[in-house]
């Protein structure tokens, strides 16, 4: 008999909480009949937002878990973890750690999210640091960028682990049969890049993954691979620059196409093509970014997530649970024991 996937949602996280998180939760319940949601946050405020939306979700599939504090964007990750133990992020992670949820989703403070997950869930066997993986579109496919911001400073072994985890996620969730893994650098030759990328290249080249070597910035969208490995500083710059550029290009097009009647007529004829490209580059469609490497399914949504983005972040969490991503990561890491001596094939809890 099938069972529901239980997902904890940080209702207080994000620029538009509670409006986006509660509305997105309702949309997800309607879209995915096999999930249960636990909204973590200030219960009176959540109930007020539900009343505003005129929503009465099925109590068998919906509940609220009280949390009295909210992590603000100005808070440091350390302070959030130590001083705001009753925050919605912290309590959502507690639920996951205790087995009260199968996954969690948050659009809140990234640093607090990563810190709480690392401390309370611990790492998967053989993984030293988690990596945020984000899906990015190209003309022909989707690729996974890891790390997109969980770690500012990384070592070569961390990039090796990102490559292994990214390959598993690409294969199991994105459906790539034999994911091609590339290392972000400033040249295609093995000796190009800084000390980090040169050493990481050596380790990735020995790994039991389909490593194709270095990729450069102009390769990302013209000659895409399936997984792009980098440290979190570089990855976050790539992610935010790409999102900003996509938005700017559409703004420029919109302004230019309105300049005269001829252009407006042409725009009407090409409307469907513009909509298709807009959908492919819209971050709302991809929802959330998995924090790979921690001992639990954790999905980070954008801080400016709309209800649609929250709904899709919940979808990503559901898929990660269904595809049993973490046990597969543990198994893949265990195959690299010569490079990762502490790797073991069965952790205490790899869910």
C-alpha positions as CSV (number, residue, x, y, z in Angstrom):
1,X,0.0,0.0,0.0
2,X,1.4,3.4,-1.0
3,X,2.2,6.0,1.7
4,X,2.2,9.7,1.5
5,X,5.4,11.8,1.5
6,X,5.4,14.1,4.5
7,X,7.1,17.4,3.8
8,X,7.8,20.2,6.3
9,X,7.6,23.7,4.9
10,X,9.3,26.7,6.5
11,X,6.2,28.9,6.3
12,X,8.1,32.0,7.6
13,X,11.0,31.9,5.1
14,X,11.3,34.1,2.0
15,X,10.7,37.6,1.0
16,X,6.9,37.1,0.5
17,X,6.2,34.9,3.5
18,X,3.5,34.1,4.5
19,X,1.6,35.0,1.3
20,X,3.7,32.9,-1.0
21,X,4.4,29.9,1.3
22,X,0.8,29.3,2.3
23,X,-0.6,29.8,-1.2
24,X,2.2,27.6,-2.6
25,X,1.4,24.9,-0.1
26,X,-2.3,24.9,-1.0
27,X,-1.4,24.7,-4.7
28,X,0.9,21.7,-4.0
29,X,-1.8,19.9,-2.0
30,X,-4.1,20.2,-5.0
31,X,-1.5,19.2,-7.5
32,X,0.1,16.2,-5.6
33,X,-2.4,14.0,-3.9
34,X,0.3,11.8,-2.5
35,X,1.9,14.4,-0.1
36,X,1.2,15.7,3.4
37,X,2.4,19.1,4.4
38,X,3.5,20.4,7.8
39,X,3.7,24.2,7.8
40,X,6.2,25.4,10.4
41,X,5.8,28.8,11.8
42,X,3.6,31.2,13.8
43,X,0.3,29.3,13.9
44,X,-2.0,32.4,14.4
45,X,-0.4,34.1,11.4
46,X,-0.6,31.0,9.2
47,X,-4.3,30.5,10.1
48,X,-5.0,34.1,9.3
49,X,-3.4,33.7,5.9
50,X,-5.4,30.6,5.3
51,X,-8.6,32.5,6.1
52,X,-7.5,35.3,3.8
53,X,-7.1,32.7,1.0
54,X,-10.4,31.1,1.9
55,X,-8.6,27.8,2.2
56,X,-9.6,24.8,4.3
57,X,-7.1,22.1,3.6
58,X,-7.8,18.5,4.5
59,X,-6.6,18.0,8.1
60,X,-5.5,14.5,7.2
61,X,-2.9,16.0,4.8
62,X,-2.2,19.3,6.4
63,X,-1.0,20.5,9.8
64,X,0.8,23.4,11.5
65,X,3.8,23.1,13.7
66,X,4.3,26.1,16.0
67,X,7.6,28.1,15.9
68,X,7.7,31.4,17.6
69,X,10.8,32.9,16.0
70,X,11.8,34.0,12.4
71,X,15.4,34.1,11.0
72,X,15.8,37.6,9.4
73,X,18.1,38.1,6.5
74,X,20.3,40.4,8.6
75,X,21.0,37.5,11.1
76,X,24.2,35.6,10.9
77,X,23.9,31.9,10.4
78,X,25.7,31.3,13.7
79,X,23.4,33.6,15.7
80,X,20.4,32.1,14.0
81,X,21.4,28.6,15.1
82,X,22.4,29.5,18.6
83,X,20.0,32.3,19.6
84,X,16.8,31.4,17.6
85,X,16.3,27.8,18.4
86,X,12.6,28.2,18.1
87,X,12.8,29.6,14.6
88,X,10.8,28.1,11.7
89,X,14.0,26.9,10.0
90,X,15.3,25.3,13.1
91,X,12.1,23.6,14.0
92,X,11.6,22.3,10.4
93,X,15.0,20.7,10.5
94,X,14.2,19.2,14.0
95,X,11.1,17.6,12.5
96,X,13.2,16.1,9.7
97,X,15.9,14.9,12.1
98,X,13.3,13.2,14.4
99,X,11.6,11.4,11.5
100,X,8.4,13.6,11.7
101,X,8.9,14.6,8.0
102,X,10.5,12.9,5.0
103,X,11.8,16.2,3.6
104,X,11.8,19.9,4.2
105,X,11.5,23.0,2.0
106,X,12.6,26.6,2.9
107,X,12.9,29.9,1.1
108,X,14.5,31.5,4.1
109,X,18.0,32.5,5.1
110,X,20.5,30.3,3.1
111,X,23.2,30.4,5.7
112,X,20.9,29.4,8.6
113,X,19.3,26.7,6.5
114,X,22.7,25.1,5.6
115,X,24.1,25.5,9.2
116,X,21.0,23.9,10.8
117,X,21.0,21.0,8.4
118,X,24.7,20.3,8.9
119,X,24.5,20.5,12.7
120,X,21.2,18.7,13.3
121,X,21.1,16.2,10.4
122,X,24.8,15.6,10.1
123,X,26.5,14.6,6.9
124,X,26.0,11.5,4.9
125,X,28.8,8.9,5.3
126,X,31.8,9.9,3.3
127,X,30.6,13.5,2.7
128,X,32.5,16.4,4.3
129,X,30.4,19.3,3.1
130,X,27.0,19.7,1.5
131,X,26.5,21.4,-1.9
132,X,23.5,23.3,-3.2
133,X,22.6,21.9,-6.6
134,X,20.6,24.1,-9.0
135,X,19.0,23.1,-12.3
136,X,19.8,25.5,-15.2
137,X,18.3,25.4,-18.7
138,X,20.1,25.5,-22.1
139,X,18.8,25.3,-25.6
140,X,19.0,21.5,-25.7
141,X,18.9,20.3,-22.1
142,X,19.1,21.0,-18.4
143,X,22.3,20.9,-16.4
144,X,23.0,20.8,-12.7
145,X,25.3,23.3,-11.1
146,X,26.9,22.3,-7.8
147,X,27.9,24.0,-5.5
148,X,25.6,27.1,-6.0
149,X,26.4,28.7,-2.6
150,X,26.6,26.4,0.4
151,X,30.4,26.8,0.8
152,X,32.5,29.9,0.1
153,X,35.8,28.0,0.5
154,X,36.2,24.5,-0.8
155,X,39.0,21.9,-1.0
156,X,39.6,19.5,-4.0
157,X,38.0,16.6,-2.1
158,X,34.8,18.6,-1.7
159,X,34.6,19.2,-5.4
160,X,35.1,15.5,-6.0
161,X,32.2,14.8,-3.6
162,X,30.1,17.4,-5.4
163,X,30.8,15.7,-8.7
164,X,29.7,12.3,-7.4
165,X,26.6,13.7,-5.7
166,X,25.7,15.7,-8.8
167,X,26.0,12.7,-11.1
168,X,23.6,10.7,-8.8
169,X,21.0,13.4,-8.7
170,X,21.3,14.1,-12.5
171,X,20.8,10.4,-13.2
172,X,18.0,9.6,-10.7
173,X,16.0,12.8,-10.8
174,X,16.8,14.5,-14.1
175,X,16.9,11.3,-16.0
176,X,20.4,11.5,-17.6
177,X,21.5,8.0,-18.3
178,X,25.3,8.6,-18.0
179,X,25.7,12.2,-16.8
180,X,28.6,14.1,-18.2
181,X,30.4,15.9,-15.4
182,X,32.6,19.0,-16.1
183,X,34.8,21.1,-13.8
184,X,34.3,24.9,-14.0
185,X,37.6,26.5,-14.9
186,X,39.2,29.2,-17.2
187,X,40.5,26.8,-19.8
188,X,39.8,23.4,-21.2
189,X,43.3,22.0,-20.5
190,X,43.9,20.0,-17.3
191,X,46.6,22.4,-16.2
192,X,44.4,25.5,-16.4
193,X,42.8,27.2,-13.5
194,X,43.8,27.9,-9.9
195,X,45.3,25.4,-7.4
196,X,41.8,24.3,-6.3
197,X,40.6,23.4,-9.8
198,X,44.0,21.8,-10.9
199,X,43.9,19.5,-7.9
200,X,40.2,18.8,-8.1
201,X,40.7,17.8,-11.8
202,X,43.1,15.1,-10.8
203,X,40.7,13.6,-8.3
204,X,37.6,13.8,-10.6
205,X,39.6,12.2,-13.4
206,X,40.1,9.1,-11.2
207,X,36.5,9.0,-10.0
208,X,34.0,6.4,-11.2
209,X,31.9,9.1,-13.0
210,X,31.7,10.3,-16.6
211,X,34.2,13.1,-16.1
212,X,34.8,15.0,-19.4
213,X,37.3,17.6,-18.0
214,X,37.2,21.3,-17.7
215,X,34.4,23.5,-19.0
216,X,34.6,27.3,-19.4
217,X,32.0,30.0,-19.0
218,X,31.1,30.0,-22.7
219,X,30.5,26.2,-22.6
220,X,27.7,26.4,-20.1
221,X,24.9,27.2,-22.5
222,X,26.6,26.5,-25.9
223,X,28.2,23.1,-25.2
224,X,26.4,22.0,-22.1
225,X,27.4,19.1,-20.0
226,X,25.0,17.5,-17.5
227,X,26.7,18.4,-14.2
228,X,29.0,21.5,-13.7
229,X,31.2,21.3,-10.5
230,X,32.6,24.4,-8.8
231,X,33.0,25.9,-5.4
232,X,30.1,27.8,-3.9
233,X,31.6,31.3,-4.4
234,X,31.9,30.7,-8.2
235,X,28.6,28.8,-8.4
236,X,26.6,31.5,-6.7
237,X,28.0,34.2,-9.0
238,X,27.2,32.1,-12.0
239,X,23.6,31.4,-10.8
240,X,22.8,35.0,-9.9
241,X,24.4,36.5,-13.0
242,X,22.5,34.1,-15.3
243,X,19.2,34.8,-13.6
244,X,19.8,38.5,-13.8
245,X,20.8,38.4,-17.4
246,X,17.8,36.4,-18.4
247,X,15.5,38.9,-16.8
248,X,17.3,41.8,-18.3
249,X,17.1,40.4,-21.8
250,X,13.4,40.0,-21.6
251,X,13.0,43.5,-20.3
252,X,15.1,44.8,-23.2
253,X,13.1,42.8,-25.7
254,X,9.8,44.0,-24.3
255,X,10.9,47.7,-24.5
256,X,12.2,47.4,-28.0
257,X,9.2,45.5,-29.4
258,X,6.8,48.2,-28.2
259,X,8.6,51.0,-30.1
260,X,6.4,50.9,-33.2
261,X,3.4,49.1,-34.8
262,X,5.6,47.0,-37.1
263,X,7.6,45.6,-34.1
264,X,4.4,45.0,-32.1
265,X,2.9,43.1,-35.0
266,X,6.0,40.9,-35.3
267,X,5.9,40.3,-31.5
268,X,2.4,39.1,-31.7
269,X,3.3,36.6,-34.5
270,X,6.3,35.4,-32.3
271,X,4.4,35.4,-29.1
272,X,4.4,31.6,-28.5
273,X,8.1,31.4,-29.1
274,X,8.7,34.1,-26.5
275,X,6.5,32.3,-24.0
276,X,8.4,29.1,-24.6
277,X,11.7,30.7,-23.9
278,X,10.3,32.6,-21.0
279,X,9.1,29.3,-19.4
280,X,12.5,27.6,-19.9
281,X,14.3,30.5,-18.2
282,X,11.8,31.1,-15.4
283,X,13.2,30.0,-12.0
284,X,9.6,29.4,-10.8
285,X,9.4,26.3,-13.0
286,X,12.4,24.7,-11.3
287,X,11.3,25.4,-7.8
288,X,14.0,24.6,-5.3
289,X,17.6,23.5,-5.0
290,X,18.5,20.3,-3.1
291,X,21.2,20.6,-0.4
292,X,23.0,17.4,-1.3
293,X,25.2,15.7,1.3
294,X,23.2,16.1,4.5
295,X,21.4,13.2,6.0
296,X,17.9,14.2,5.0
297,X,16.1,15.7,2.0
298,X,16.5,19.5,2.2
299,X,15.3,21.8,-0.6
300,X,16.3,25.5,-0.7
301,X,13.8,27.7,-2.6
302,X,14.7,31.2,-3.8
303,X,14.1,34.0,-1.3
304,X,11.8,35.7,-3.8
305,X,9.8,32.6,-4.5
306,X,6.2,33.0,-5.7
307,X,3.5,30.5,-4.8
308,X,4.2,28.7,-8.0
309,X,7.9,28.4,-7.1
310,X,7.0,27.1,-3.6
311,X,4.7,24.5,-5.2
312,X,7.5,23.4,-7.5
313,X,10.0,23.3,-4.6
314,X,7.7,20.9,-2.8
315,X,7.6,18.9,-6.1
316,X,11.4,18.7,-6.1
317,X,11.3,17.5,-2.4
318,X,8.7,14.8,-3.3
319,X,10.8,13.6,-6.3
320,X,14.0,13.4,-4.2
321,X,12.2,11.3,-1.6
322,X,10.6,9.0,-4.2
323,X,13.9,8.4,-6.1
324,X,15.7,7.6,-2.8
325,X,18.5,10.0,-3.7
326,X,20.5,9.9,-0.4
327,X,20.9,6.1,-0.2
328,X,22.1,6.2,-3.8
329,X,24.6,9.0,-2.9
330,X,25.9,6.9,0.0
331,X,26.3,3.9,-2.3
332,X,28.1,6.0,-4.9
333,X,30.5,7.5,-2.4
334,X,31.3,4.0,-1.0
335,X,32.5,3.0,-4.4
336,X,35.2,5.6,-4.1
337,X,36.8,4.3,-0.9
338,X,40.4,4.7,-2.3
339,X,39.7,8.4,-2.5
340,X,37.2,8.7,0.4
341,X,38.5,6.2,3.0
342,X,35.8,7.0,5.5
343,X,33.0,6.1,3.1
344,X,30.7,3.3,4.2
345,X,27.8,1.6,2.3
346,X,25.2,1.8,5.0
347,X,24.8,4.8,7.2
348,X,22.7,5.0,10.4
349,X,20.0,6.9,8.6
350,X,20.3,7.7,4.9
351,X,16.9,9.0,3.8
